[in-house]
Amino acid sequence: FRRVLFRSETTMSFERRIDRFCAEHPDAPRDLILASRLLLRSARLLRHHIERALAPFELDLSQYLVISMLAIDAGEPTMPSELGMSIDATRTQMTRLIDGLSARGLVVRKTSEHDRRSLELTLTPAAHALLERAAPAFHAAYGQAWAPLGQTGLASATRDLAALHENLAALEAGQP
């Protein structure tokens, strides 16, 4: 109970700060600011929650995503740049991720037969075994995080987040 109360107090302080800001800036869109800050803070908390679940497997979320995506692509060549787009990672981040997974014996790099300037990635048997062990914890962490919404709330949140994502992607592309 004490922990829940503390988190509630933290949220109230957060909202009070937004209220104080909006009081000084009457044109500020309070509800949009609050929704945006809650979304960003929730995304950070979700990532931390999942990474705590993956810690016993010595994986972070990005490493898990790389391994799981490569497992899906088994038998098909996968280039780091394609994978980076799928998990929202930059080239530099992908290089570090692949370096780390390769050093652990989880990923093998190979020069592409089609383009000698490109690399193709494949998983090792050790990575497949690690994925089999880590996946249940990963899925359970998602379940715990989204449980308060229930199935109906989750479906609604997913639709709303998809619409927000589509709008933000269009704005980033320069489309009104």
Disulfide bonds with the S-S distance in Angstrom:
none
